[in-house]
Amino acid sequence: MSLKDTKIYIPEIPKEWTKRMRSGHTNIWNERSTNPELPEMSLNPPTNGLYAERLNDGWYWVCGCNKCLENGEPYSYIVCEEHDRCITCGTHRRDLTEIPWGRRDGFQCKLCHASEHEERKQEALQLAQEKGHSEWDCFREDKIICPVCASDCSSDDMHEDGESEMTCYVCDTEFIVEIEYEVKYTSSVKKS
């Protein structure tokens, strides 16, 4: 059942209230309000996939699931029961025993993530072998290259001269990265 056209009036919330925030499926009005006369109120929607939205004549539960709405949005803050499934195998979130991996278009269960990771790893290792990749291909480069699978690795956390340990996110190989900085000088005439 699609929630796409759902619009359920929320009589508990006056239409004048404008301060609403969301925490998961919970909608909270007047949290930390500077007006002491406005009580804080929390409500959960009648079904997952809905959230509260203020329209001209009051507050309503409306659909927030991007898959029900078919709006092409890559992320959905609220997901309905029907679409709360692994994007790869379709396992429902309630049937998972481990925390899934968040993905751009939903989530992926650990089993599917591990399977996809292993497939990517084997492809990278095979390609590196076919190209004859060696540690010499990683010598004094502008980027960090895995000495085993030839994947580009991020250097966002490395800034100091010297050696650092790293693990390849593709083939899981642990290796050492030596960082070298080359000194450059620029001279110009002093202006008086």
Accessible surface in RSA format (square Angstrom, percent):
REM  Atomic radii and reference values for relative SASA: ProtOr
REM  Chains: A
REM  Algorithm: Lee & Richards
REM  Probe-radius: 1.40
REM  Slices: 20
REM RES _ NUM      All-atoms   Total-Side   Main-Chain    Non-polar    All polar
REM                ABS   REL    ABS   REL    ABS   REL    ABS   REL    ABS   REL
RES MET A   1   175.99  91.1 122.05  80.8  53.94 128.4  96.96  82.4  79.04 104.7
RES SER A   2    69.88  59.1  44.23  59.0  25.66  59.1  42.57  90.7  27.31  38.3
RES LEU A   3     8.25   4.6   8.18   5.9   0.07   0.2   8.25   5.8   0.00   0.0
RES LYS A   4    93.96  45.8  82.06  50.3  11.91  28.3  44.74  40.3  49.22  52.4
RES ASP A   5   132.25  92.6 101.64 101.2  30.61  72.4  43.39 102.1  88.86  88.6
RES THR A   6    33.95  24.1  19.93  20.2  14.02  33.4  16.42  22.1  17.53  26.5
RES LYS A   7   121.92  59.5  93.78  57.5  28.13  67.0  46.17  41.6  75.74  80.7
RES ILE A   8    75.48  43.0  72.37  53.9   3.10   7.5  75.48  54.4   0.00   0.0
RES TYR A   9   109.16  51.0  96.71  55.0  12.45  32.4  63.27  47.5  45.89  56.6
RES ILE A  10     1.53   0.9   0.83   0.6   0.70   1.7   1.53   1.1   0.00   0.0
RES PRO A  11    96.79  70.5  72.10  65.7  24.70  89.8  72.55  59.9  24.24 150.7
RES GLU A  12    94.56  54.3  72.47  54.8  22.08  52.6  39.48  76.4  55.08  45.0
RES ILE A  13     1.08   0.6   0.00   0.0   1.08   2.6   0.00   0.0   1.08   2.9
RES PRO A  14    53.14  38.7  41.68  38.0  11.47  41.7  53.00  43.8   0.14   0.9
RES LYS A  15    98.75  48.2  94.38  57.9   4.37  10.4  46.74  42.1  52.01  55.4
RES GLU A  16   118.02  67.8 100.37  75.9  17.65  42.0  64.68 125.1  53.34  43.5
RES TRP A  17    26.39  10.6  23.83  11.5   2.56   6.0  18.92  10.1   7.48  12.1
RES THR A  18    86.65  61.6  63.24  64.1  23.41  55.8  41.61  55.9  45.03  68.1
RES LYS A  19   135.41  66.1 128.96  79.1   6.45  15.4  78.79  70.9  56.62  60.3
RES ARG A  20    65.91  27.7  38.47  19.6  27.44  65.3   3.25   4.4  62.66  38.0
RES MET A  21    82.05  42.5  76.74  50.8   5.31  12.6  70.78  60.2  11.27  14.9
RES ARG A  22    61.53  25.8  43.56  22.2  17.97  42.8   5.89   8.1  55.64  33.7
RES SER A  23    61.27  51.8  49.79  66.4  11.48  26.4  14.66  31.2  46.60  65.3
RES GLY A  24    40.42  49.8   0.00   N/A  40.42  49.8  34.35  94.3   6.07  13.6
RES HIS A  25    62.10  33.9  57.64  40.1   4.46  11.4  37.54  38.7  24.56  28.6
RES THR A  26    38.80  27.6  38.77  39.3   0.03   0.1  16.93  22.7  21.88  33.1
RES ASN A  27     0.57   0.4   0.57   0.6   0.00   0.0   0.00   0.0   0.57   0.6
RES ILE A  28    19.11  10.9  18.68  13.9   0.43   1.0  18.68  13.4   0.43   1.2
RES TRP A  29     0.00   0.0   0.00   0.0   0.00   0.0   0.00   0.0   0.00   0.0
RES ASN A  30     4.38   3.0   0.54   0.5   3.84   9.2   0.10   0.2   4.28   4.1
RES GLU A  31    51.22  29.4  33.28  25.2  17.94  42.7   5.39  10.4  45.84  37.4
RES ARG A  32   207.51  87.1 170.21  86.8  37.30  88.8  81.10 110.8 126.41  76.6
RES SER A  33    34.37  29.0   7.16   9.6  27.21  62.7   5.37  11.4  29.01  40.6
RES THR A  34   142.16 101.1 108.91 110.4  33.25  79.2  86.53 116.2  55.63  84.1
RES ASN A  35    64.04  44.2  58.92  56.9   5.12  12.3  20.73  49.9  43.31  41.9
RES PRO A  36   129.84  94.6  91.88  83.8  37.96 138.0 103.83  85.7  26.00 161.6
RES GLU A  37   153.69  88.2 125.82  95.2  27.86  66.3  46.75  90.4 106.94  87.3
RES LEU A  38    57.71  32.1  48.68  34.8   9.02  22.7  48.68  34.2   9.02  24.3
RES PRO A  39    80.35  58.6  68.95  62.9  11.40  41.4  79.81  65.9   0.54   3.4
RES GLU A  40   105.01  60.3  73.90  55.9  31.11  74.1  24.68  47.7  80.32  65.6
RES MET A  41    65.58  34.0  61.44  40.7   4.14   9.8  64.27  54.6   1.31   1.7
RES SER A  42    60.55  51.2  37.56  50.1  22.99  53.0  25.12  53.5  35.43  49.6
RES LEU A  43    38.01  21.2  33.95  24.3   4.06  10.2  38.01  26.7   0.00   0.0
RES ASN A  44    99.55  68.7  76.95  74.4  22.61  54.4  22.05  53.1  77.51  74.9
RES PRO A  45    15.22  11.1   1.34   1.2  13.89  50.5   1.34   1.1  13.89  86.3
RES PRO A  46    87.92  64.1  43.61  39.8  44.31 161.1  56.60  46.7  31.31 194.6
RES THR A  47    52.08  37.0  44.19  44.8   7.90  18.8  30.92  41.5  21.16  32.0
RES ASN A  48    51.23  35.3  47.51  45.9   3.72   9.0   1.88   4.5  49.35  47.7
RES GLY A  49     0.00   0.0   0.00   N/A   0.00   0.0   0.00   0.0   0.00   0.0
RES LEU A  50     0.38   0.2   0.38   0.3   0.00   0.0   0.38   0.3   0.00   0.0
RES TYR A  51    39.25  18.3  39.25  22.3   0.00   0.0  12.99   9.8  26.26  32.4
RES ALA A  52     0.00   0.0   0.00   0.0   0.00   0.0   0.00   0.0   0.00   0.0
RES GLU A  53    60.25  34.6  60.13  45.5   0.12   0.3  17.50  33.9  42.75  34.9
RES ARG A  54   110.49  46.4  88.28  45.0  22.22  52.9  17.07  23.3  93.42  56.6
RES LEU A  55    55.34  30.8  45.55  32.6   9.79  24.6  52.21  36.7   3.13   8.4
RES ASN A  56   156.09 107.6 126.65 122.4  29.43  70.9  37.51  90.3 118.57 114.6
RES ASP A  57    82.69  57.9  71.07  70.7  11.63  27.5  37.03  87.2  45.66  45.5
RES GLY A  58     0.14   0.2   0.00   N/A   0.14   0.2   0.14   0.4   0.00   0.0
RES TRP A  59     7.09   2.8   7.09   3.4   0.00   0.0   7.09   3.8   0.00   0.0
RES TYR A  60    22.71  10.6  22.71  12.9   0.00   0.0   8.94   6.7  13.78  17.0
RES TRP A  61    15.58   6.3  15.58   7.5   0.00   0.0   3.18   1.7  12.39  20.1
RES VAL A  62    23.96  15.8  23.96  21.7   0.00   0.0  23.96  20.8   0.00   0.0
RES CYS A  63     8.83   6.7   0.73   0.8   8.10  19.0   0.73   1.8   8.10   8.7
RES GLY A  64    16.76  20.7   0.00   N/A  16.76  20.7   5.73  15.7  11.03  24.7
RES CYS A  65     0.35   0.3   0.35   0.4   0.00   0.0   0.00   0.0   0.35   0.4
RES ASN A  66    14.70  10.1  11.72  11.3   2.98   7.2   4.63  11.2  10.07   9.7
RES LYS A  67    78.13  38.1  63.43  38.9  14.70  35.0  61.89  55.7  16.24  17.3
RES CYS A  68     5.28   4.0   0.00   0.0   5.28  12.4   2.95   7.5   2.33   2.5
RES LEU A  69    55.42  30.9  45.90  32.8   9.52  23.9  45.90  32.2   9.52  25.6
RES GLU A  70   136.67  78.5 102.48  77.5  34.19  81.4  38.65  74.8  98.02  80.0
RES ASN A  71    73.10  50.4  41.21  39.8  31.90  76.8  34.63  83.3  38.48  37.2
RES GLY A  72    75.72  93.4   0.00   N/A  75.72  93.4  44.59 122.4  31.13  69.7
RES GLU A  73    99.92  57.4  90.82  68.7   9.10  21.7  18.28  35.3  81.64  66.7
RES PRO A  74    40.14  29.3  32.65  29.8   7.49  27.2  39.72  32.8   0.42   2.6
RES TYR A  75   144.96  67.7 130.40  74.2  14.55  37.9  99.81  75.0  45.15  55.7
RES SER A  76    31.24  26.4   4.51   6.0  26.73  61.6   8.27  17.6  22.97  32.2
RES TYR A  77   129.17  60.3  92.36  52.5  36.81  95.8  88.48  66.5  40.69  50.2
RES ILE A  78     3.28   1.9   2.32   1.7   0.96   2.3   2.88   2.1   0.40   1.1
RES VAL A  79    37.01  24.4  31.87  28.8   5.15  12.4  31.87  27.7   5.15  14.0
RES CYS A  80     3.84   2.9   3.73   4.2   0.11   0.3   3.28   8.3   0.56   0.6
RES GLU A  81    75.47  43.3  73.10  55.3   2.37   5.6  47.75  92.4  27.71  22.6
RES GLU A  82    83.31  47.8  72.30  54.7  11.01  26.2  40.42  78.2  42.89  35.0
RES HIS A  83    49.88  27.3  41.19  28.6   8.69  22.2  25.78  26.6  24.10  28.0
RES ASP A  84    23.23  16.3  22.69  22.6   0.55   1.3   1.33   3.1  21.90  21.8
RES ARG A  85    97.27  40.8  91.70  46.7   5.57  13.3  28.22  38.6  69.05  41.8
RES CYS A  86     4.39   3.3   0.00   0.0   4.39  10.3   0.00   0.0   4.39   4.7
RES ILE A  87    64.38  36.6  26.24  19.5  38.14  91.9  33.97  24.5  30.40  82.5
RES THR A  88    82.52  58.7  49.52  50.2  33.01  78.7  48.01  64.5  34.52  52.2
RES CYS A  89    70.81  53.6  32.60  36.4  38.21  89.8  36.59  92.7  34.22  36.9
RES GLY A  90    30.32  37.4   0.00   N/A  30.32  37.4  22.20  60.9   8.12  18.2
RES THR A  91    48.08  34.2  39.39  39.9   8.69  20.7  26.64  35.8  21.45  32.4
RES HIS A  92     7.97   4.4   6.85   4.8   1.12   2.9   6.46   6.7   1.51   1.8
RES ARG A  93   102.65  43.1  96.91  49.4   5.74  13.7  43.37  59.3  59.28  35.9
RES ARG A  94   164.28  69.0 125.97  64.2  38.31  91.2  71.00  97.0  93.28  56.5
RES ASP A  95    92.84  65.0  66.97  66.7  25.88  61.2  23.58  55.5  69.27  69.1
RES LEU A  96    39.55  22.0  16.19  11.6  23.36  58.7  17.90  12.6  21.64  58.2
RES THR A  97   136.08  96.8  95.42  96.7  40.66  96.9  80.15 107.7  55.93  84.5
RES GLU A  98   104.41  59.9  89.90  68.0  14.51  34.5  35.29  68.3  69.12  56.4
RES ILE A  99   146.41  83.3 140.51 104.7   5.90  14.2 142.66 102.7   3.75  10.2
RES PRO A 100    26.46  19.3  13.19  12.0  13.28  48.3  13.42  11.1  13.04  81.1
RES TRP A 101   116.37  46.7 113.48  54.9   2.89   6.8 114.67  61.1   1.70   2.8
RES GLY A 102    68.18  84.1   0.00   N/A  68.18  84.1  35.13  96.4  33.05  74.0
RES ARG A 103    87.86  36.9  71.86  36.6  16.01  38.1  21.78  29.8  66.08  40.1
RES ARG A 104   147.14  61.8 139.32  71.0   7.82  18.6  51.52  70.4  95.62  57.9
RES ASP A 105    70.30  49.2  67.82  67.5   2.48   5.9  28.25  66.5  42.05  41.9
RES GLY A 106    33.28  41.0   0.00   N/A  33.28  41.0  22.35  61.3  10.92  24.5
RES PHE A 107     7.54   3.8   7.54   4.7   0.00   0.0   7.54   4.6   0.00   0.0
RES GLN A 108     0.64   0.4   0.64   0.5   0.00   0.0   0.00   0.0   0.64   0.5
RES CYS A 109     9.14   6.9   9.14  10.2   0.00   0.0   3.56   9.0   5.57   6.0
RES LYS A 110    84.73  41.3  79.33  48.7   5.40  12.9  31.52  28.4  53.21  56.7
RES LEU A 111   145.09  80.8 138.37  99.0   6.72  16.9 142.27  99.9   2.82   7.6
RES CYS A 112    16.38  12.4  12.19  13.6   4.19   9.8   2.76   7.0  13.63  14.7
RES HIS A 113    40.35  22.1  40.22  28.0   0.13   0.3  29.37  30.3  10.98  12.8
RES ALA A 114    57.17  52.6  49.25  76.0   7.92  18.0  53.61  75.5   3.56   9.4
RES SER A 115    69.66  58.9  58.24  77.7  11.42  26.3  30.84  65.7  38.82  54.4
RES GLU A 116    62.93  36.1  57.75  43.7   5.18  12.3  31.26  60.5  31.68  25.9
RES HIS A 117    33.13  18.1  32.87  22.8   0.26   0.7  26.31  27.1   6.81   7.9
RES GLU A 118    78.14  44.9  78.14  59.1   0.00   0.0  44.59  86.2  33.55  27.4
RES GLU A 119   111.01  63.7 103.39  78.2   7.62  18.1  34.71  67.1  76.30  62.3
RES ARG A 120    95.39  40.1  92.69  47.3   2.69   6.4  54.09  73.9  41.30  25.0
RES LYS A 121    44.89  21.9  44.89  27.5   0.00   0.0   9.99   9.0  34.90  37.2
RES GLN A 122    89.24  49.9  86.84  63.5   2.40   5.7  41.47  88.3  47.78  36.2
RES GLU A 123   105.32  60.5  98.33  74.4   6.99  16.6  44.21  85.5  61.11  49.9
RES ALA A 124    17.47  16.1  10.82  16.7   6.65  15.1  16.75  23.6   0.72   1.9
RES LEU A 125    50.08  27.9  45.15  32.3   4.93  12.4  45.48  31.9   4.60  12.4
RES GLN A 126   108.31  60.6 104.73  76.5   3.58   8.5  28.94  61.6  79.37  60.2
RES LEU A 127    92.47  51.5  91.23  65.3   1.23   3.1  92.07  64.7   0.40   1.1
RES ALA A 128     5.30   4.9   2.55   3.9   2.76   6.3   4.74   6.7   0.56   1.5
RES GLN A 129   148.14  82.8 126.40  92.4  21.74  51.8  45.54  96.9 102.60  77.8
RES GLU A 130   120.50  69.2  80.54  60.9  39.96  95.2  46.55  90.0  73.95  60.4
RES LYS A 131   155.29  75.8 119.05  73.0  36.24  86.3  80.31  72.3  74.98  79.9
RES GLY A 132    56.06  69.1   0.00   N/A  56.06  69.1  35.74  98.1  20.32  45.5
RES HIS A 133    35.50  19.4   9.32   6.5  26.18  67.0   5.27   5.4  30.23  35.2
RES SER A 134    47.51  40.1  41.81  55.8   5.70  13.1  38.66  82.3   8.85  12.4
RES GLU A 135   128.05  73.5 119.02  90.0   9.04  21.5  37.35  72.2  90.70  74.1
RES TRP A 136   197.38  79.2 183.35  88.7  14.03  32.9 153.93  82.1  43.44  70.5
RES ASP A 137    68.58  48.0  58.30  58.0  10.28  24.3  20.60  48.5  47.98  47.8
RES CYS A 138    35.32  26.7  14.60  16.3  20.72  48.7  15.16  38.4  20.16  21.7
RES PHE A 139   124.44  62.3 113.69  70.4  10.75  28.0 116.73  70.8   7.70  22.1
RES ARG A 140   164.72  69.2 121.55  62.0  43.16 102.8  45.33  61.9 119.39  72.4
RES GLU A 141    89.16  51.2  60.12  45.5  29.04  69.1   4.31   8.3  84.85  69.3
RES ASP A 142   157.72 110.5 117.37 116.8  40.35  95.4  41.91  98.6 115.81 115.5
RES LYS A 143   116.27  56.7 101.08  62.0  15.19  36.2  65.77  59.2  50.50  53.8
RES ILE A 144    21.23  12.1  16.16  12.0   5.07  12.2  20.40  14.7   0.83   2.3
RES ILE A 145    24.34  13.9  17.81  13.3   6.54  15.8  17.81  12.8   6.54  17.7
RES CYS A 146     0.00   0.0   0.00   0.0   0.00   0.0   0.00   0.0   0.00   0.0
RES PRO A 147    27.49  20.0  18.47  16.8   9.02  32.8  18.47  15.2   9.02  56.1
RES VAL A 148    68.57  45.1  54.92  49.7  13.65  32.9  58.60  50.9   9.97  27.0
RES CYS A 149     5.32   4.0   0.00   0.0   5.32  12.5   0.00   0.0   5.32   5.7
RES ALA A 150    39.85  36.6  23.79  36.7  16.05  36.5  24.16  34.0  15.69  41.6
RES SER A 151    18.55  15.7   9.48  12.6   9.08  20.9  12.51  26.6   6.04   8.5
RES ASP A 152    74.58  52.2  65.85  65.5   8.73  20.6  28.53  67.2  46.05  45.9
RES CYS A 153    11.35   8.6   1.59   1.8   9.76  22.9   3.05   7.7   8.30   9.0
RES SER A 154    68.99  58.3  50.73  67.7  18.26  42.1  56.57 120.5  12.42  17.4
RES SER A 155    55.78  47.1  48.50  64.7   7.28  16.8  12.56  26.8  43.21  60.5
RES ASP A 156   113.88  79.8  97.13  96.7  16.75  39.6  32.29  76.0  81.59  81.4
RES ASP A 157   136.43  95.6 107.21 106.7  29.21  69.1  35.01  82.4 101.42 101.1
RES MET A 158    29.40  15.2  17.13  11.3  12.27  29.2  20.78  17.7   8.61  11.4
RES HIS A 159   121.32  66.3 107.41  74.7  13.92  35.6  75.41  77.7  45.91  53.4
RES GLU A 160   137.53  79.0 132.74 100.4   4.78  11.4  58.27 112.7  79.26  64.7
RES ASP A 161    99.08  69.4  74.46  74.1  24.63  58.2  33.38  78.6  65.70  65.5
RES GLY A 162    33.35  41.1   0.00   N/A  33.35  41.1  31.64  86.8   1.71   3.8
RES GLU A 163   125.88  72.3  91.82  69.5  34.06  81.1  25.87  50.0 100.01  81.7
RES SER A 164    35.96  30.4  27.86  37.2   8.10  18.7  16.94  36.1  19.03  26.7
RES GLU A 165   147.72  84.8 123.25  93.2  24.48  58.3  39.73  76.8 107.99  88.2
RES MET A 166    32.01  16.6  22.22  14.7   9.79  23.3  30.55  26.0   1.46   1.9
RES THR A 167    77.77  55.3  58.67  59.5  19.10  45.5  38.74  52.0  39.03  59.0
RES CYS A 168     0.17   0.1   0.00   0.0   0.17   0.4   0.00   0.0   0.17   0.2
RES TYR A 169   133.59  62.4 119.97  68.3  13.61  35.4  95.31  71.6  38.28  47.2
RES VAL A 170     7.88   5.2   7.83   7.1   0.05   0.1   7.86   6.8   0.02   0.1
RES CYS A 171     6.13   4.6   0.96   1.1   5.17  12.2   0.96   2.4   5.17   5.6
RES ASP A 172    71.06  49.8  56.10  55.8  14.97  35.4  25.60  60.3  45.46  45.3
RES THR A 173    36.11  25.7  28.66  29.1   7.45  17.8  25.93  34.8  10.18  15.4
RES GLU A 174   143.01  82.1 118.71  89.8  24.30  57.8  35.18  68.0 107.83  88.0
RES PHE A 175    22.29  11.2  12.62   7.8   9.67  25.2  20.90  12.7   1.39   4.0
RES ILE A 176    99.62  56.7  75.52  56.3  24.10  58.1  75.52  54.4  24.10  65.4
RES VAL A 177    16.41  10.8  12.93  11.7   3.48   8.4  16.41  14.3   0.00   0.0
RES GLU A 178   112.24  64.4  86.50  65.4  25.74  61.3  19.39  37.5  92.86  75.8
RES ILE A 179    27.94  15.9  20.96  15.6   6.97  16.8  24.25  17.5   3.69  10.0
RES GLU A 180    97.67  56.1  68.15  51.6  29.52  70.3  37.16  71.9  60.52  49.4
RES TYR A 181   128.60  60.0 103.72  59.0  24.89  64.8  90.61  68.1  37.99  46.8
RES GLU A 182   126.27  72.5  96.37  72.9  29.90  71.2  43.73  84.6  82.54  67.4
RES VAL A 183   104.52  68.8  79.89  72.3  24.63  59.4  84.49  73.4  20.03  54.3
RES LYS A 184   158.55  77.3 130.18  79.9  28.38  67.6  94.20  84.8  64.35  68.5
RES TYR A 185   192.20  89.7 157.19  89.4  35.01  91.1 124.05  93.2  68.15  84.0
RES THR A 186   138.04  98.2  99.83 101.2  38.22  91.1  72.15  96.9  65.90  99.6
RES SER A 187   110.28  93.2  75.90 101.3  34.38  79.2  48.55 103.4  61.73  86.5
RES SER A 188   103.57  87.5  66.36  88.6  37.21  85.7  43.67  93.0  59.90  83.9
RES VAL A 189   135.44  89.1 119.67 108.3  15.77  38.0 125.72 109.2   9.72  26.4
RES LYS A 190   187.32  91.4 161.79  99.3  25.53  60.8 112.64 101.4  74.68  79.5
RES LYS A 191   182.86  89.2 157.54  96.7  25.32  60.3 113.82 102.4  69.04  73.5
RES SER A 192   162.01 136.9  85.31 113.8  76.70 176.7  78.28 166.7  83.73 117.3
END  Absolute sums over single chains surface
CHAIN  1 A    13946.4      10966.4       2980.0       7205.4       6741.0
END  Absolute sums over all chains
TOTAL         13946.4      10966.4       2980.0       7205.4       6741.0
